[in-house]
Amino acid sequence: MTGPGDTPEAPPLARSAFDRAAHRRTDDDWLAAAWSRSRVVVVSPRSATPVGRDGRAEFRDPGAAPDGPRRFLGVVADVPYFAVTAPAPADADGWQTLRDIGAVSTDLEGALLATAIGLEQWHQRHGHCPRCGAATDEQQSGWVRICTVDGSHHFPRTDPAVIMLITDDSPGRELALLGRGHQWGAGRFSTLAGFVEPGESLEQAVAREVFEEVGVRVTDVRYVASQPWPFPASLMLGFEARLVGAADLTLDPVEMAEAGWFTRDEVRRAADWTDDLHTPLEGDGARLRGIPPHFSISRFLIDRWLADED
């Protein structure tokens, strides 16, 4: 895990790679033997998972796993890992989502959970063939669905989305552009983001989304890092870019409730308030009172900018 104040080299959910052992997905004999010595994480159709007293996801012995679809995630230090889908209890007591527990999960736990939840969300949405509408069957330990009529194979999909920190580096300014969607409470701001459209490069998507959402132009678009984001099926591609031209903002009223340019001191103070769970969001009446937690790539981009002051 990486704690507050650290500047990691990769965003959360992207810091730990495990052996996905894709060649084992069609080996039924190996999978049966692997199950008997595996560790299992349980996920619900709504992406919740049971947690222990330490607030982290439970990885169970196979004998303690409920009945449900088994999906092979991969191998870590010769230990196979599976996910099992099962409904959460009616009161869902002791079950939480990855959003809730991501900050306390180890890098490996986060990577395994992101994979398990991403798979489950894909299965939830692809029970029928997009070509003919017939039902599809889950095969290859959860990594393909096959149409029961035309035999077409369908594989998990990920939606690319750009997320970007825009700065104004003109002399005497050193400002970052942050915005707030209508779903966020007053005082909470984040970096801008949006989905990549067909026929569009990532750099083009960054420039388009920024202009559409807040009406400014950018240059020097630079890729930084990526993060899986299974809510339900995104890959967040992180960028930095600089303002070019006028800094005046013109907001898309559908996408944006508020946006503004903020100094490092303002952003750092909001970061401290966000990290201190005992500090009320109200702060001291400042316009910017909260930013995303360390679990998100948005905070990763912001922390890089804060650390780059020198």
C-alpha positions as CSV (number, residue, x, y, z in Angstrom):
1,M,0.0,0.0,0.0
2,T,1.0,3.6,-0.5
3,G,0.2,6.1,2.2
4,P,-0.7,9.8,2.2
5,G,2.2,12.0,1.2
6,D,3.9,9.4,-1.0
7,T,4.2,9.8,-4.7
8,P,3.9,6.3,-6.2
9,E,5.1,5.5,-9.7
10,A,1.7,4.0,-10.7
11,P,-1.9,4.7,-9.7
12,P,-3.9,2.4,-7.4
13,L,-5.3,-0.8,-9.0
14,A,-2.3,-0.7,-11.4
15,R,0.6,-1.3,-9.1
16,S,0.5,-5.1,-8.9
17,A,0.6,-7.5,-11.9
18,F,-0.2,-11.1,-11.3
19,D,0.2,-14.1,-13.7
20,R,-3.2,-14.4,-15.4
21,A,-2.2,-17.8,-16.8
22,A,-4.6,-17.4,-19.7
23,H,-3.5,-20.8,-21.1
24,R,-5.1,-22.5,-18.1
25,R,-8.6,-21.1,-18.8
26,T,-9.5,-24.0,-21.2
27,D,-7.8,-26.7,-19.1
28,D,-10.6,-28.2,-17.1
29,D,-8.5,-30.8,-15.4
30,W,-6.0,-28.2,-14.2
31,L,-8.8,-25.8,-13.1
32,A,-10.4,-28.6,-11.0
33,A,-7.2,-29.4,-9.3
34,A,-6.3,-25.7,-8.8
35,W,-9.7,-25.0,-7.2
36,S,-8.9,-27.4,-4.4
37,R,-5.8,-25.4,-3.3
38,S,-7.0,-21.9,-4.3
39,R,-7.9,-18.7,-2.6
40,V,-11.4,-17.3,-3.4
41,V,-12.9,-13.9,-3.4
42,V,-16.7,-13.6,-3.5
43,V,-18.4,-10.8,-5.4
44,S,-22.0,-9.9,-5.7
45,P,-23.8,-8.8,-8.9
46,R,-23.7,-5.3,-7.5
47,S,-19.9,-5.5,-7.1
48,A,-19.8,-5.9,-3.3
49,T,-17.6,-8.3,-1.5
50,P,-17.5,-9.6,2.1
51,V,-14.9,-7.9,4.3
52,G,-13.1,-8.9,7.5
53,R,-12.6,-7.1,10.7
54,D,-9.7,-5.2,9.2
55,G,-11.9,-3.7,6.6
56,R,-10.2,-5.6,3.8
57,A,-11.7,-8.1,1.3
58,E,-11.9,-11.7,2.5
59,F,-10.0,-14.3,0.5
60,R,-11.4,-17.7,1.5
61,D,-10.6,-21.3,1.3
62,P,-12.6,-23.0,-1.5
63,G,-14.6,-25.0,1.1
64,A,-15.9,-21.7,2.5
65,A,-16.9,-20.3,-0.9
66,P,-20.6,-20.2,-1.8
67,D,-22.1,-21.9,-4.9
68,G,-21.9,-19.7,-8.0
69,P,-20.0,-19.1,-11.2
70,R,-16.3,-19.7,-10.7
71,R,-13.9,-17.5,-12.6
72,F,-10.2,-18.1,-12.7
73,L,-8.3,-14.9,-12.0
74,G,-4.7,-16.1,-12.1
75,V,-1.8,-17.4,-10.0
76,V,0.3,-15.7,-7.4
77,A,3.3,-17.5,-5.9
78,D,1.9,-20.8,-7.2
79,V,-1.4,-20.2,-5.5
80,P,-4.4,-20.0,-7.8
81,Y,-7.0,-17.3,-7.3
82,F,-10.7,-17.6,-8.2
83,A,-13.7,-15.3,-8.0
84,V,-17.2,-16.7,-7.2
85,T,-20.4,-14.7,-7.9
86,A,-23.0,-14.9,-5.2
87,P,-25.8,-12.5,-4.1
88,A,-25.1,-10.4,-1.0
89,P,-27.3,-11.0,2.0
90,A,-30.5,-9.0,2.2
91,D,-29.0,-6.6,4.8
92,A,-25.6,-6.7,3.1
93,D,-24.0,-6.4,6.5
94,G,-20.2,-6.9,6.2
95,W,-20.2,-6.5,2.4
96,Q,-18.6,-3.4,0.8
97,T,-17.6,-2.2,-2.6
98,L,-14.2,-1.7,-4.0
99,R,-14.8,2.0,-3.7
100,D,-15.2,1.5,0.0
101,I,-12.2,-0.7,0.7
102,G,-9.8,0.3,-2.1
103,A,-7.8,2.7,0.2
104,V,-7.0,-0.1,2.7
105,S,-6.5,-2.9,0.2
106,T,-3.0,-4.1,-0.7
107,D,-1.9,-3.6,-4.3
108,L,-2.4,-7.3,-5.0
109,E,-5.9,-7.3,-3.4
110,G,-6.9,-4.3,-5.4
111,A,-5.7,-5.8,-8.7
112,L,-7.5,-9.1,-8.0
113,L,-10.7,-7.4,-7.0
114,A,-10.7,-5.1,-10.0
115,T,-10.4,-8.1,-12.2
116,A,-13.1,-10.0,-10.4
117,I,-15.5,-7.1,-10.4
118,G,-14.8,-6.2,-14.0
119,L,-15.5,-9.7,-15.1
120,E,-18.8,-9.8,-13.1
121,Q,-19.9,-6.5,-14.5
122,W,-19.3,-7.7,-18.0
123,H,-21.2,-10.9,-17.5
124,Q,-24.1,-8.9,-16.0
125,R,-24.4,-7.0,-19.3
126,H,-23.7,-9.6,-21.9
127,G,-26.1,-12.4,-21.3
128,H,-27.3,-12.1,-24.9
129,C,-25.6,-12.2,-28.2
130,P,-25.2,-8.7,-29.7
131,R,-25.4,-10.2,-33.2
132,C,-28.6,-12.2,-33.0
133,G,-30.0,-11.7,-29.5
134,A,-29.9,-15.3,-28.4
135,A,-28.7,-16.3,-24.9
136,T,-24.9,-16.8,-24.4
137,D,-23.2,-19.4,-22.2
138,E,-20.2,-18.6,-20.0
139,Q,-17.1,-20.6,-20.9
140,Q,-13.4,-20.7,-20.4
141,S,-13.6,-20.1,-16.6
142,G,-15.5,-16.8,-17.2
143,W,-13.4,-15.3,-19.9
144,V,-15.7,-15.8,-22.9
145,R,-19.4,-16.1,-23.6
146,I,-20.5,-18.1,-26.6
147,C,-23.8,-17.6,-28.4
148,T,-26.1,-20.6,-28.2
149,V,-27.5,-20.1,-31.7
150,D,-24.8,-18.7,-34.0
151,G,-21.7,-19.9,-32.0
152,S,-20.1,-16.5,-32.0
153,H,-17.5,-15.8,-29.2
154,H,-17.7,-12.7,-27.1
155,F,-14.9,-11.5,-24.8
156,P,-14.7,-9.0,-21.9
157,R,-14.7,-5.4,-23.1
158,T,-13.1,-2.3,-21.5
159,D,-14.2,1.2,-22.3
160,P,-11.2,3.7,-22.7
161,A,-11.7,7.0,-20.9
162,V,-9.3,9.9,-20.6
163,I,-8.8,11.7,-17.3
164,M,-6.5,14.8,-17.3
165,L,-5.0,17.4,-15.1
166,I,-4.8,20.7,-16.9
167,T,-2.5,23.4,-15.6
168,D,-1.9,27.1,-16.4
169,D,1.9,27.5,-16.2
170,S,2.0,31.1,-17.3
171,P,4.3,33.4,-15.2
172,G,3.0,34.1,-11.8
173,R,0.0,31.7,-12.0
174,E,0.9,27.9,-11.5
175,L,-2.8,26.9,-11.4
176,A,-4.6,23.6,-11.8
177,L,-8.1,23.2,-13.4
178,L,-10.5,21.2,-11.4
179,G,-14.2,20.7,-11.9
180,R,-17.3,19.4,-10.2
181,G,-20.1,17.3,-11.7
182,H,-23.6,17.6,-10.6
183,Q,-23.3,14.2,-8.8
184,W,-20.6,15.7,-6.4
185,G,-21.5,17.7,-3.4
186,A,-20.5,21.4,-3.1
187,G,-16.8,21.9,-2.4
188,R,-15.6,18.6,-3.9
189,F,-13.6,19.0,-7.1
190,S,-11.8,16.5,-9.3
191,T,-9.8,16.4,-12.6
192,L,-11.8,16.4,-15.9
193,A,-12.6,13.1,-17.6
194,G,-14.5,11.7,-20.5
195,F,-14.9,8.7,-22.8
196,V,-12.9,8.2,-26.0
197,E,-15.1,8.3,-29.1
198,P,-14.8,6.1,-32.2
199,G,-12.1,7.2,-34.6
200,E,-10.4,9.4,-32.0
201,S,-6.9,9.3,-30.6
202,L,-6.4,9.7,-26.8
203,E,-4.8,13.1,-27.3
204,Q,-7.7,14.3,-29.4
205,A,-10.1,13.0,-26.7
206,V,-8.3,15.0,-24.0
207,A,-8.5,18.2,-26.0
208,R,-12.1,17.7,-27.1
209,E,-13.4,16.8,-23.6
210,V,-11.7,19.8,-22.0
211,F,-13.1,22.2,-24.5
212,E,-16.6,20.6,-24.4
213,E,-16.7,20.7,-20.6
214,V,-15.1,24.0,-19.7
215,G,-14.4,25.8,-23.0
216,V,-10.6,26.1,-23.0
217,R,-7.9,24.9,-25.3
218,V,-4.9,22.8,-24.3
219,T,-1.5,21.8,-25.7
220,D,1.4,19.6,-24.8
221,V,-0.9,16.6,-24.0
222,R,1.3,14.0,-22.2
223,Y,0.3,10.5,-21.2
224,V,1.2,9.7,-17.5
225,A,-0.4,6.3,-16.5
226,S,-3.5,4.2,-16.6
227,Q,-5.8,2.6,-14.0
228,P,-8.5,-0.1,-14.4
229,W,-11.8,1.3,-13.1
230,P,-14.5,-1.5,-13.0
231,F,-17.4,0.9,-12.4
232,P,-18.6,-0.8,-14.5
233,A,-15.9,-1.3,-17.2
234,S,-13.5,1.6,-17.8
235,L,-9.8,1.9,-18.3
236,M,-8.8,5.4,-17.1
237,L,-5.9,6.8,-19.2
238,G,-4.3,9.6,-17.3
239,F,-2.9,12.7,-19.0
240,E,-1.4,16.1,-18.2
241,A,-1.8,19.1,-20.5
242,R,-1.2,22.8,-20.4
243,L,-3.6,25.7,-21.1
244,V,-3.1,27.5,-24.4
245,G,-4.9,30.8,-24.9
246,A,-7.5,32.4,-22.7
247,A,-8.1,30.9,-19.2
248,D,-11.8,32.0,-19.1
249,L,-14.1,29.1,-18.5
250,T,-17.4,28.4,-20.3
251,L,-19.1,25.4,-18.6
252,D,-21.3,22.8,-20.2
253,P,-24.3,23.0,-18.0
254,V,-25.2,19.4,-18.4
255,E,-21.7,18.0,-17.6
256,M,-20.4,20.5,-15.1
257,A,-21.8,22.1,-12.0
258,E,-18.7,24.2,-11.3
259,A,-15.1,24.5,-12.3
260,G,-12.2,26.8,-11.5
261,W,-8.4,27.4,-11.4
262,F,-6.8,26.7,-8.1
263,T,-3.4,27.4,-6.6
264,R,-1.1,24.7,-5.1
265,D,-1.8,26.0,-1.7
266,E,-5.6,25.7,-2.2
267,V,-5.3,22.2,-3.6
268,R,-2.8,21.0,-0.9
269,R,-5.2,22.3,1.8
270,A,-8.1,20.4,0.2
271,A,-5.9,17.3,0.0
272,D,-5.2,17.5,3.7
273,W,-8.9,17.9,4.5
274,T,-9.7,15.0,2.3
275,D,-7.1,12.7,4.0
276,D,-8.1,13.7,7.5
277,L,-11.3,11.7,8.1
278,H,-12.0,13.6,11.3
279,T,-12.1,17.0,9.5
280,P,-15.6,18.2,8.4
281,L,-15.9,18.8,4.7
282,E,-16.8,22.4,5.4
283,G,-13.2,23.3,6.1
284,D,-13.0,27.0,6.7
285,G,-15.4,28.1,4.1
286,A,-13.0,27.7,1.1
287,R,-14.5,27.1,-2.3
288,L,-12.3,24.0,-2.7
289,R,-12.8,21.7,0.3
290,G,-12.3,18.2,-1.0
291,I,-10.6,16.3,-3.8
292,P,-10.6,12.6,-4.7
293,P,-9.0,10.1,-2.2
294,H,-5.8,8.3,-2.8
295,F,-7.6,5.3,-4.3
296,S,-8.2,7.2,-7.6
297,I,-6.0,8.1,-10.6
298,S,-7.4,11.6,-10.3
299,R,-5.7,12.0,-7.0
300,F,-2.6,10.4,-8.4
301,L,-2.4,13.1,-11.1
302,I,-3.1,15.8,-8.5
303,D,-0.4,14.5,-6.1
304,R,2.2,14.5,-9.0
305,W,1.5,18.1,-9.6
306,L,1.7,19.0,-5.9
307,A,5.0,17.1,-5.6
308,D,6.4,18.9,-8.7
309,E,6.5,22.3,-7.0
310,D,10.3,22.3,-6.7
